[in-house]
Amino acid sequence: MHGLALRVARRMLMLWARLLAAPLSVLVVVAGYAVWAGEYALLLFVGGFVLVLVGGAVGSFVIHEVGHALILERCRGVHRVEIQSTKLRFSLAPQGVLTSAEAAAVAVAGPAACIAVGTGLAVFAQDLGLHWWYLVHAIFLVPPFGDGAALLRAWRVGAG
């Protein structure tokens, strides 16, 4: 499973590229018009929108899944990780056996990676406003979400 984190990042970026190809193409045309017409306020708006979309929304979900992958690479009982994706969902499905501690670590790793990046952005680049995209991933540790449910299952198995 060596290189899982890179495969996950590459696959997610390809998925997002397909989803965002048309909207980003429109934004490129709008940016071109803004430069041609001297509408620099519009150009700044488009640039800011792309920064938030790519650096915030896309970036935070890539970091989230790479966080899971980095821990899964170290789990000895996992012999394969299936990368599952639909148009709006991306997840990793480990094949093999995880201990309850490993399952908990994998569940926490995605949101924790985002919280770490979000904290760094809040401290060093707060003016960009991207930190909230990352910090909000803490909500995924609540049981209705996949990471929270996995954490709860791991806790129940480990306590039982």
N, C-alpha and C positions, 0 to 999 in steps of 0.2 A: 504493500500500500504506500510505498515511498512516493512522494510527490502528489499525494491526495489533495493537499491544500491548493497547490498550483492548478491541478485539474479542476477543482471546484471553482476557483476564481475565474479561470478561462471560460468554463462552461456558463457561469452566471453572466459574465460580461457579454458572451455571445448571445445569450437569451435576451438580455436587456437591449443589446444592439438591434436585434430583430424587432423588439417591441417599440423601440424609440426611433427607428430609422425614419419613418414618415414625419413624426412631429419635429425631429431635429432637422430634417431637410427643409421643412417650412421655416424653422427658425433661422437657418442659414440664408434662405432667400430674404427673409425680413431683415436680417443683419446686413446683407448686401445692399438692400434698398436704403437702409439707414445710413450707410456709408456714402452711397451715391447721392442721397438727398441732403446729406449734412445733418441728419437727425440724430445727433449724438446721444440725446436722452433716450431715444428708442434703442440705440445700440447698447447703452449701459443696461437698460432694462432686460434686453434679450440675453446679454452676457450674464447678468445676475440670475436670470431664470435658469439658464443652462448650468451655471455653477451650483445652484440649489438642487436642480434635478439630478445632475450627475454626481456631484460631490456629496450631496446629502442623501437623497432617496436611494440611488443606485449604490453609492459607496457604502452606506450603512448596512445594506442587506448583503453586499459582498463580504464585508468585514465580519458580519454575523455568522455567515455560513463557513467562512474560512476559520473562524474561531472554533466551531464544532469540529472541522476537519483536522485541525492541528492536534486536538486531543484524541480523536479517533485513530490517527496515525500511530499513536503510542499504546493503543489497547491491544494486548497480545491475543485475546480471544476473538478478535474481529479479523476475519480472513478476506472480507470484501466489503466495499461500501458502494451501494447503488445510489447514483445521483438521479433523483426524480425531479421532473419539472413539468409544469403546465404553463399556460400563458401567464398566470398570475401567482404561481406558487412554485417554490423551489425548496427541496429538502433532501437530507441525506438519510439513507436507510442502511444502517450497518447490518451485515450478515455475520452471524457467529454469536459468541457469548460475551456479554458485558457483565462485570460484577456490578453490584448496586452502587459502589463508590465510583466506578468508571462511568456508569450511566448518569449519575448525578453530575460528575465533572463535565461530561459531554453536554448535558442540558444547560449548565451554567456558562459554559465557555463562549457560546455565541453572544448572548447578551453582555457578558463580562468584557469581551473584546470591544464591543461597541461602547460600553460605558467607559472603558479606558481611553479609547480614541476620542469620545465626546468630552471627557474631562480634559484631555490634552488640548483639544480645540477651544474649549471654554477658557482655559488658562492662557494659551498662546495665540489664538486667532479668533477671539470672541466677536470681533467686528464682522466676520464672515457670516455669522448666524447659523453655521452648519452644525454646531454642537448639539442642538436640540434633536436633530435627526438621529443622532447616535444615542444620546441619553435616553430617549423615549423607548429604546429597545429593552429597558428594564421591565417594561410591562409584559414582555413575553415570558417572564418568570412566574406570572400568575397562572394558576392551573387551567383556566379555559383554553389557553394557548398551548401549543405543542411542547415547548420547553418546560413550561410550568407543570404540565401533566406528567411529562417524563421525570421531572424532579420529584414530584409527589409519589409516583410509582417506585422510584428508586429508594426513596425514604421509607415507604411502606415495606418494601422487600427487605431492606437493610435492618429495619426495626423489628420485623417479624421473624 
